[in-house]
Amino acid sequence: MKEIAAALVEALDIERAGDWQGAHEAVQKLDGSAAAWVHAYLHRREGDIANARYWYNRAGREPSEAPLAEEWAEIRRQLAAAAA
């Protein structure tokens, strides 16, 4: 889990740096509920709400209604703790 969590933190950082496509490509290579959560966030960020809902469901989470920056920070906080 540590390696996956670290890779997901990296994907979030790639997105934050302005490379949505690079982040999406990175997360597509990973499986599991945490990867699905990041994938959901990315599609929500993109504005593809239907696809985001699909990925929230795969992650076992309700679709987020938090501001994007808050969701990003919460995902990153949890994943950074898991990667430590």
Biopython code that builds the backbone (N, CA, C, O; Angstrom):
import numpy as np
from Bio.PDB.StructureBuilder import StructureBuilder

atoms = [
    (1, "MET", "N", (0.821, -1.206, 0.000)),
    (1, "MET", "CA", (0.000, 0.000, 0.000)),
    (1, "MET", "C", (0.857, 1.259, 0.000)),
    (1, "MET", "O", (0.480, 2.279, -0.576)),
    (2, "LYS", "N", (2.022, 1.177, 0.656)),
    (2, "LYS", "CA", (2.874, 2.377, 0.718)),
    (2, "LYS", "C", (3.291, 2.845, -0.670)),
    (2, "LYS", "O", (3.299, 4.043, -0.953)),
    (3, "GLU", "N", (3.641, 1.885, -1.541)),
    (3, "GLU", "CA", (4.086, 2.268, -2.886)),
    (3, "GLU", "C", (2.937, 2.886, -3.679)),
    (3, "GLU", "O", (3.120, 3.877, -4.386)),
    (4, "ILE", "N", (1.748, 2.289, -3.553)),
    (4, "ILE", "CA", (0.589, 2.824, -4.270)),
    (4, "ILE", "C", (0.235, 4.207, -3.737)),
    (4, "ILE", "O", (-0.030, 5.127, -4.510)),
    (5, "ALA", "N", (0.231, 4.349, -2.417)),
    (5, "ALA", "CA", (-0.080, 5.654, -1.821)),
    (5, "ALA", "C", (0.920, 6.707, -2.286)),
    (5, "ALA", "O", (0.532, 7.830, -2.609)),
    (6, "ALA", "N", (2.194, 6.355, -2.322)),
    (6, "ALA", "CA", (3.216, 7.304, -2.772)),
    (6, "ALA", "C", (3.006, 7.674, -4.238)),
    (6, "ALA", "O", (3.157, 8.837, -4.612)),
    (7, "ALA", "N", (2.659, 6.693, -5.068)),
    (7, "ALA", "CA", (2.405, 6.969, -6.483)),
    (7, "ALA", "C", (1.180, 7.870, -6.655)),
    (7, "ALA", "O", (1.149, 8.715, -7.550)),
    (8, "LEU", "N", (0.182, 7.691, -5.805)),
    (8, "LEU", "CA", (-1.014, 8.531, -5.883)),
    (8, "LEU", "C", (-0.738, 9.952, -5.415)),
    (8, "LEU", "O", (-1.273, 10.907, -5.978)),
    (9, "VAL", "N", (0.092, 10.097, -4.390)),
    (9, "VAL", "CA", (0.513, 11.441, -3.964)),
    (9, "VAL", "C", (1.227, 12.129, -5.125)),
    (9, "VAL", "O", (0.996, 13.307, -5.399)),
    (10, "GLU", "N", (2.090, 11.384, -5.799)),
    (10, "GLU", "CA", (2.805, 11.946, -6.949)),
    (10, "GLU", "C", (1.820, 12.366, -8.045)),
    (10, "GLU", "O", (1.983, 13.426, -8.651)),
    (11, "ALA", "N", (0.803, 11.543, -8.301)),
    (11, "ALA", "CA", (-0.199, 11.888, -9.315)),
    (11, "ALA", "C", (-0.933, 13.172, -8.935)),
    (11, "ALA", "O", (-1.174, 14.027, -9.788)),
    (12, "LEU", "N", (-1.286, 13.308, -7.661)),
    (12, "LEU", "CA", (-1.942, 14.541, -7.214)),
    (12, "LEU", "C", (-1.028, 15.750, -7.392)),
    (12, "LEU", "O", (-1.482, 16.825, -7.784)),
    (13, "ASP", "N", (0.250, 15.573, -7.106)),
    (13, "ASP", "CA", (1.200, 16.676, -7.271)),
    (13, "ASP", "C", (1.384, 17.038, -8.741)),
    (13, "ASP", "O", (1.554, 18.209, -9.080)),
    (14, "ILE", "N", (1.348, 16.042, -9.605)),
    (14, "ILE", "CA", (1.435, 16.288, -11.049)),
    (14, "ILE", "C", (0.234, 17.125, -11.496)),
    (14, "ILE", "O", (0.380, 18.083, -12.255)),
    (15, "GLU", "N", (-0.949, 16.749, -11.015)),
    (15, "GLU", "CA", (-2.153, 17.518, -11.365)),
    (15, "GLU", "C", (-2.055, 18.939, -10.838)),
    (15, "GLU", "O", (-2.399, 19.889, -11.540)),
    (16, "ARG", "N", (-1.589, 19.087, -9.610)),
    (16, "ARG", "CA", (-1.475, 20.417, -8.996)),
    (16, "ARG", "C", (-0.498, 21.287, -9.783)),
    (16, "ARG", "O", (-0.653, 22.508, -9.828)),
    (17, "ALA", "N", (0.510, 20.668, -10.403)),
    (17, "ALA", "CA", (1.489, 21.407, -11.201)),
    (17, "ALA", "C", (0.935, 21.788, -12.577)),
    (17, "ALA", "O", (1.610, 22.462, -13.355)),
    (18, "GLY", "N", (-0.301, 21.354, -12.877)),
    (18, "GLY", "CA", (-0.927, 21.759, -14.128)),
    (18, "GLY", "C", (-0.981, 20.703, -15.208)),
    (18, "GLY", "O", (-1.398, 20.989, -16.330)),
    (19, "ASP", "N", (-0.566, 19.481, -14.893)),
    (19, "ASP", "CA", (-0.548, 18.418, -15.899)),
    (19, "ASP", "C", (-1.643, 17.390, -15.584)),
    (19, "ASP", "O", (-1.364, 16.302, -15.079)),
    (20, "TRP", "N", (-2.894, 17.759, -15.892)),
    (20, "TRP", "CA", (-4.011, 16.852, -15.624)),
    (20, "TRP", "C", (-3.817, 15.533, -16.355)),
    (20, "TRP", "O", (-4.018, 14.465, -15.775)),
    (21, "GLN", "N", (-3.430, 15.598, -17.615)),
    (21, "GLN", "CA", (-3.274, 14.383, -18.422)),
    (21, "GLN", "C", (-2.212, 13.464, -17.828)),
    (21, "GLN", "O", (-2.411, 12.251, -17.763)),
    (22, "GLY", "N", (-1.096, 14.025, -17.398)),
    (22, "GLY", "CA", (-0.047, 13.215, -16.778)),
    (22, "GLY", "C", (-0.529, 12.546, -15.508)),
    (22, "GLY", "O", (-0.205, 11.387, -15.251)),
    (23, "ALA", "N", (-1.305, 13.275, -14.708)),
    (23, "ALA", "CA", (-1.863, 12.703, -13.478)),
    (23, "ALA", "C", (-2.838, 11.588, -13.812)),
    (23, "ALA", "O", (-2.838, 10.542, -13.162)),
    (24, "HIS", "N", (-3.664, 11.805, -14.817)),
    (24, "HIS", "CA", (-4.650, 10.799, -15.218)),
    (24, "HIS", "C", (-3.952, 9.541, -15.718)),
    (24, "HIS", "O", (-4.350, 8.430, -15.369)),
    (25, "GLU", "N", (-2.927, 9.707, -16.522)),
    (25, "GLU", "CA", (-2.181, 8.545, -17.015)),
    (25, "GLU", "C", (-1.551, 7.773, -15.864)),
    (25, "GLU", "O", (-1.539, 6.542, -15.876)),
    (26, "ALA", "N", (-1.029, 8.483, -14.870)),
    (26, "ALA", "CA", (-0.403, 7.824, -13.720)),
    (26, "ALA", "C", (-1.424, 7.033, -12.918)),
    (26, "ALA", "O", (-1.153, 5.900, -12.522)),
    (27, "VAL", "N", (-2.587, 7.610, -12.675)),
    (27, "VAL", "CA", (-3.586, 6.942, -11.834)),
    (27, "VAL", "C", (-4.243, 5.776, -12.570)),
    (27, "VAL", "O", (-4.694, 4.828, -11.926)),
    (28, "GLN", "N", (-4.307, 5.819, -13.884)),
    (28, "GLN", "CA", (-4.889, 4.718, -14.653)),
    (28, "GLN", "C", (-4.085, 3.430, -14.505)),
    (28, "GLN", "O", (-4.617, 2.346, -14.743)),
    (29, "LYS", "N", (-2.841, 3.527, -14.126)),
    (29, "LYS", "CA", (-1.976, 2.352, -13.974)),
    (29, "LYS", "C", (-2.157, 1.663, -12.625)),
    (29, "LYS", "O", (-1.577, 0.603, -12.388)),
    (30, "LEU", "N", (-2.963, 2.261, -11.734)),
    (30, "LEU", "CA", (-3.079, 1.775, -10.362)),
    (30, "LEU", "C", (-4.487, 1.269, -10.080)),
    (30, "LEU", "O", (-5.463, 1.737, -10.666)),
    (31, "ASP", "N", (-4.572, 0.294, -9.163)),
    (31, "ASP", "CA", (-5.853, -0.284, -8.775)),
    (31, "ASP", "C", (-6.128, -0.003, -7.310)),
    (31, "ASP", "O", (-5.241, 0.410, -6.563)),
    (32, "GLY", "N", (-7.359, -0.230, -6.915)),
    (32, "GLY", "CA", (-7.744, -0.118, -5.520)),
    (32, "GLY", "C", (-8.615, 1.092, -5.259)),
    (32, "GLY", "O", (-8.778, 1.964, -6.111)),
    (33, "SER", "N", (-9.175, 1.123, -4.052)),
    (33, "SER", "CA", (-10.119, 2.189, -3.712)),
    (33, "SER", "C", (-9.453, 3.560, -3.644)),
    (33, "SER", "O", (-10.069, 4.561, -4.011)),
    (34, "ALA", "N", (-8.213, 3.620, -3.184)),
    (34, "ALA", "CA", (-7.525, 4.916, -3.118)),
    (34, "ALA", "C", (-7.282, 5.457, -4.525)),
    (34, "ALA", "O", (-7.455, 6.650, -4.774)),
    (35, "ALA", "N", (-6.881, 4.582, -5.439)),
    (35, "ALA", "CA", (-6.676, 5.006, -6.827)),
    (35, "ALA", "C", (-7.992, 5.461, -7.447)),
    (35, "ALA", "O", (-8.024, 6.433, -8.202)),
    (36, "ALA", "N", (-9.076, 4.761, -7.129)),
    (36, "ALA", "CA", (-10.388, 5.160, -7.644)),
    (36, "ALA", "C", (-10.791, 6.525, -7.098)),
    (36, "ALA", "O", (-11.413, 7.317, -7.806)),
    (37, "TRP", "N", (-10.442, 6.806, -5.841)),
    (37, "TRP", "CA", (-10.768, 8.115, -5.252)),
    (37, "TRP", "C", (-10.022, 9.230, -5.988)),
    (37, "TRP", "O", (-10.611, 10.257, -6.327)),
    (38, "VAL", "N", (-8.732, 9.026, -6.234)),
    (38, "VAL", "CA", (-7.965, 10.033, -6.978)),
    (38, "VAL", "C", (-8.531, 10.174, -8.389)),
    (38, "VAL", "O", (-8.653, 11.285, -8.906)),
    (39, "HIS", "N", (-8.875, 9.050, -9.004)),
    (39, "HIS", "CA", (-9.445, 9.067, -10.346)),
    (39, "HIS", "C", (-10.756, 9.870, -10.349)),
    (39, "HIS", "O", (-11.007, 10.652, -11.266)),
    (40, "ALA", "N", (-11.584, 9.671, -9.319)),
    (40, "ALA", "CA", (-12.837, 10.424, -9.197)),
    (40, "ALA", "C", (-12.558, 11.917, -9.092)),
    (40, "ALA", "O", (-13.185, 12.727, -9.775)),
    (41, "TYR", "N", (-11.609, 12.270, -8.228)),
    (41, "TYR", "CA", (-11.247, 13.683, -8.068)),
    (41, "TYR", "C", (-10.808, 14.278, -9.410)),
    (41, "TYR", "O", (-11.226, 15.378, -9.773)),
    (42, "LEU", "N", (-9.969, 13.547, -10.136)),
    (42, "LEU", "CA", (-9.464, 14.076, -11.406)),
    (42, "LEU", "C", (-10.599, 14.348, -12.388)),
    (42, "LEU", "O", (-10.606, 15.378, -13.060)),
    (43, "HIS", "N", (-11.559, 13.424, -12.471)),
    (43, "HIS", "CA", (-12.666, 13.651, -13.402)),
    (43, "HIS", "C", (-13.589, 14.758, -12.906)),
    (43, "HIS", "O", (-14.161, 15.492, -13.711)),
    (44, "ARG", "N", (-13.739, 14.884, -11.601)),
    (44, "ARG", "CA", (-14.510, 16.009, -11.057)),
    (44, "ARG", "C", (-13.812, 17.321, -11.415)),
    (44, "ARG", "O", (-14.461, 18.289, -11.811)),
    (45, "ARG", "N", (-12.498, 17.346, -11.275)),
    (45, "ARG", "CA", (-11.698, 18.538, -11.603)),
    (45, "ARG", "C", (-11.860, 18.899, -13.071)),
    (45, "ARG", "O", (-11.927, 20.071, -13.442)),
    (46, "GLU", "N", (-11.922, 17.862, -13.894)),
    (46, "GLU", "CA", (-12.072, 18.043, -15.338)),
    (46, "GLU", "C", (-13.477, 18.547, -15.693)),
    (46, "GLU", "O", (-13.682, 19.135, -16.755)),
    (47, "GLY", "N", (-14.425, 18.312, -14.808)),
    (47, "GLY", "CA", (-15.800, 18.695, -15.080)),
    (47, "GLY", "C", (-16.656, 17.562, -15.609)),
    (47, "GLY", "O", (-17.815, 17.774, -15.966)),
    (48, "ASP", "N", (-16.099, 16.356, -15.665)),
    (48, "ASP", "CA", (-16.821, 15.174, -16.138)),
    (48, "ASP", "C", (-17.476, 14.502, -14.926)),
    (48, "ASP", "O", (-16.969, 13.513, -14.398)),
    (49, "ILE", "N", (-18.604, 15.056, -14.502)),
    (49, "ILE", "CA", (-19.245, 14.636, -13.260)),
    (49, "ILE", "C", (-19.765, 13.203, -13.347)),
    (49, "ILE", "O", (-19.673, 12.462, -12.369)),
    (50, "ALA", "N", (-20.303, 12.801, -14.486)),
    (50, "ALA", "CA", (-20.799, 11.427, -14.622)),
    (50, "ALA", "C", (-19.667, 10.424, -14.433)),
    (50, "ALA", "O", (-19.830, 9.427, -13.730)),
    (51, "ASN", "N", (-18.533, 10.681, -15.050)),
    (51, "ASN", "CA", (-17.381, 9.790, -14.901)),
    (51, "ASN", "C", (-16.853, 9.843, -13.469)),
    (51, "ASN", "O", (-16.454, 8.817, -12.917)),
    (52, "ALA", "N", (-16.847, 11.021, -12.871)),
    (52, "ALA", "CA", (-16.416, 11.153, -11.479)),
    (52, "ALA", "C", (-17.303, 10.309, -10.572)),
    (52, "ALA", "O", (-16.798, 9.629, -9.678)),
    (53, "ARG", "N", (-18.616, 10.341, -10.788)),
    (53, "ARG", "CA", (-19.535, 9.536, -9.969)),
    (53, "ARG", "C", (-19.204, 8.050, -10.074)),
    (53, "ARG", "O", (-19.219, 7.327, -9.078)),
    (54, "TYR", "N", (-18.905, 7.608, -11.289)),
    (54, "TYR", "CA", (-18.523, 6.208, -11.491)),
    (54, "TYR", "C", (-17.322, 5.856, -10.620)),
    (54, "TYR", "O", (-17.313, 4.810, -9.971)),
    (55, "TRP", "N", (-16.307, 6.721, -10.601)),
    (55, "TRP", "CA", (-15.089, 6.437, -9.846)),
    (55, "TRP", "C", (-15.295, 6.589, -8.342)),
    (55, "TRP", "O", (-14.688, 5.851, -7.566)),
    (56, "TYR", "N", (-16.141, 7.530, -7.912)),
    (56, "TYR", "CA", (-16.467, 7.598, -6.482)),
    (56, "TYR", "C", (-17.119, 6.286, -6.053)),
    (56, "TYR", "O", (-16.813, 5.752, -4.986)),
    (57, "ASN", "N", (-18.016, 5.774, -6.888)),
    (57, "ASN", "CA", (-18.666, 4.502, -6.583)),
    (57, "ASN", "C", (-17.637, 3.380, -6.476)),
    (57, "ASN", "O", (-17.700, 2.569, -5.552)),
    (58, "ARG", "N", (-16.695, 3.327, -7.409)),
    (58, "ARG", "CA", (-15.629, 2.314, -7.359)),
    (58, "ARG", "C", (-14.780, 2.465, -6.104)),
    (58, "ARG", "O", (-14.257, 1.482, -5.579)),
    (59, "ALA", "N", (-14.644, 3.701, -5.625)),
    (59, "ALA", "CA", (-13.860, 3.968, -4.415)),
    (59, "ALA", "C", (-14.655, 3.682, -3.143)),
    (59, "ALA", "O", (-14.097, 3.687, -2.045)),
    (60, "GLY", "N", (-15.960, 3.432, -3.291)),
    (60, "GLY", "CA", (-16.799, 3.210, -2.124)),
    (60, "GLY", "C", (-17.100, 4.490, -1.370)),
    (60, "GLY", "O", (-17.279, 4.477, -0.152)),
    (61, "ARG", "N", (-17.153, 5.601, -2.100)),
    (61, "ARG", "CA", (-17.363, 6.921, -1.488)),
    (61, "ARG", "C", (-18.528, 7.634, -2.150)),
    (61, "ARG", "O", (-18.853, 7.408, -3.315)),
    (62, "GLU", "N", (-19.141, 8.501, -1.363)),
    (62, "GLU", "CA", (-20.149, 9.402, -1.918)),
    (62, "GLU", "C", (-19.421, 10.476, -2.733)),
    (62, "GLU", "O", (-18.317, 10.880, -2.366)),
    (63, "PRO", "N", (-20.020, 10.938, -3.827)),
    (63, "PRO", "CA", (-19.390, 12.031, -4.572)),
    (63, "PRO", "C", (-19.162, 13.244, -3.674)),
    (63, "PRO", "O", (-20.034, 13.628, -2.894)),
    (64, "SER", "N", (-18.001, 13.829, -3.794)),
    (64, "SER", "CA", (-17.643, 14.978, -2.968)),
    (64, "SER", "C", (-18.377, 16.228, -3.432)),
    (64, "SER", "O", (-18.563, 16.459, -4.627)),
    (65, "GLU", "N", (-18.784, 17.017, -2.461)),
    (65, "GLU", "CA", (-19.347, 18.332, -2.743)),
    (65, "GLU", "C", (-18.450, 19.426, -2.180)),
    (65, "GLU", "O", (-18.782, 20.609, -2.254)),
    (66, "ALA", "N", (-17.323, 19.032, -1.622)),
    (66, "ALA", "CA", (-16.368, 19.994, -1.065)),
    (66, "ALA", "C", (-15.720, 20.771, -2.210)),
    (66, "ALA", "O", (-15.657, 20.276, -3.335)),
    (67, "PRO", "N", (-15.243, 21.973, -1.934)),
    (67, "PRO", "CA", (-14.457, 22.669, -2.957)),
    (67, "PRO", "C", (-13.295, 21.775, -3.411)),
    (67, "PRO", "O", (-12.737, 21.014, -2.620)),
    (68, "LEU", "N", (-12.949, 21.879, -4.669)),
    (68, "LEU", "CA", (-11.900, 21.019, -5.232)),
    (68, "LEU", "C", (-10.605, 21.084, -4.434)),
    (68, "LEU", "O", (-9.982, 20.052, -4.184)),
    (69, "ALA", "N", (-10.195, 22.276, -4.034)),
    (69, "ALA", "CA", (-8.942, 22.416, -3.287)),
    (69, "ALA", "C", (-9.005, 21.674, -1.956)),
    (69, "ALA", "O", (-8.009, 21.099, -1.517)),
    (70, "GLU", "N", (-10.166, 21.685, -1.317)),
    (70, "GLU", "CA", (-10.312, 20.965, -0.046)),
    (70, "GLU", "C", (-10.263, 19.462, -0.254)),
    (70, "GLU", "O", (-9.627, 18.743, 0.516)),
    (71, "GLU", "N", (-10.936, 18.987, -1.299)),
    (71, "GLU", "CA", (-10.898, 17.548, -1.566)),
    (71, "GLU", "C", (-9.473, 17.116, -1.894)),
    (71, "GLU", "O", (-9.005, 16.097, -1.387)),
    (72, "TRP", "N", (-8.781, 17.880, -2.738)),
    (72, "TRP", "CA", (-7.398, 17.555, -3.092)),
    (72, "TRP", "C", (-6.550, 17.445, -1.824)),
    (72, "TRP", "O", (-5.798, 16.484, -1.656)),
    (73, "ALA", "N", (-6.673, 18.429, -0.938)),
    (73, "ALA", "CA", (-5.866, 18.442, 0.285)),
    (73, "ALA", "C", (-6.186, 17.251, 1.181)),
    (73, "ALA", "O", (-5.280, 16.668, 1.777)),
    (74, "GLU", "N", (-7.452, 16.885, 1.284)),
    (74, "GLU", "CA", (-7.838, 15.749, 2.126)),
    (74, "GLU", "C", (-7.323, 14.431, 1.551)),
    (74, "GLU", "O", (-6.798, 13.592, 2.282)),
    (75, "ILE", "N", (-7.476, 14.256, 0.248)),
    (75, "ILE", "CA", (-6.954, 13.038, -0.381)),
    (75, "ILE", "C", (-5.447, 12.960, -0.168)),
    (75, "ILE", "O", (-4.925, 11.918, 0.229)),
    (76, "ARG", "N", (-4.753, 14.057, -0.430)),
    (76, "ARG", "CA", (-3.291, 14.054, -0.314)),
    (76, "ARG", "C", (-2.855, 13.796, 1.124)),
    (76, "ARG", "O", (-1.889, 13.069, 1.357)),
    (77, "ARG", "N", (-3.555, 14.385, 2.085)),
    (77, "ARG", "CA", (-3.213, 14.181, 3.495)),
    (77, "ARG", "C", (-3.325, 12.701, 3.863)),
    (77, "ARG", "O", (-2.421, 12.140, 4.483)),
    (78, "GLN", "N", (-4.425, 12.081, 3.483)),
    (78, "GLN", "CA", (-4.625, 10.671, 3.816)),
    (78, "GLN", "C", (-3.607, 9.774, 3.117)),
    (78, "GLN", "O", (-3.080, 8.838, 3.718)),
    (79, "LEU", "N", (-3.336, 10.062, 1.857)),
    (79, "LEU", "CA", (-2.384, 9.231, 1.117)),
    (79, "LEU", "C", (-0.954, 9.430, 1.604)),
    (79, "LEU", "O", (-0.185, 8.471, 1.669)),
    (80, "ALA", "N", (-0.591, 10.658, 1.947)),
    (80, "ALA", "CA", (0.759, 10.912, 2.471)),
    (80, "ALA", "C", (0.960, 10.159, 3.781)),
    (80, "ALA", "O", (2.042, 9.628, 4.030)),
    (81, "ALA", "N", (-0.072, 10.111, 4.618)),
    (81, "ALA", "CA", (0.026, 9.359, 5.873)),
    (81, "ALA", "C", (0.186, 7.869, 5.589)),
    (81, "ALA", "O", (0.953, 7.187, 6.269)),
    (82, "ALA", "N", (-0.529, 7.363, 4.593)),
    (82, "ALA", "CA", (-0.431, 5.942, 4.239)),
    (82, "ALA", "C", (0.918, 5.607, 3.616)),
    (82, "ALA", "O", (1.397, 4.479, 3.735)),
    (83, "ALA", "N", (1.531, 6.584, 2.953)),
    (83, "ALA", "CA", (2.820, 6.359, 2.291)),
    (83, "ALA", "C", (3.993, 6.450, 3.258)),
    (83, "ALA", "O", (5.089, 5.985, 2.943)),
    (84, "ALA", "N", (3.779, 7.040, 4.428)),
    (84, "ALA", "CA", (4.871, 7.260, 5.397)),
    (84, "ALA", "C", (5.323, 5.962, 6.046)),
    (84, "ALA", "O", (6.229, 5.971, 6.881)),
]
sb = StructureBuilder()
sb.init_structure("model")
sb.init_model(0)
sb.init_chain("A")
sb.init_seg("    ")
for serial, (resi, resn, name, xyz) in enumerate(atoms, 1):
    if name == "N":
        sb.init_residue(resn, " ", resi, " ")
    sb.init_atom(name, np.array(xyz, "f"), 0.0, 1.0, " ", f" {name:<3s}", serial, name[0])
structure = sb.get_structure()
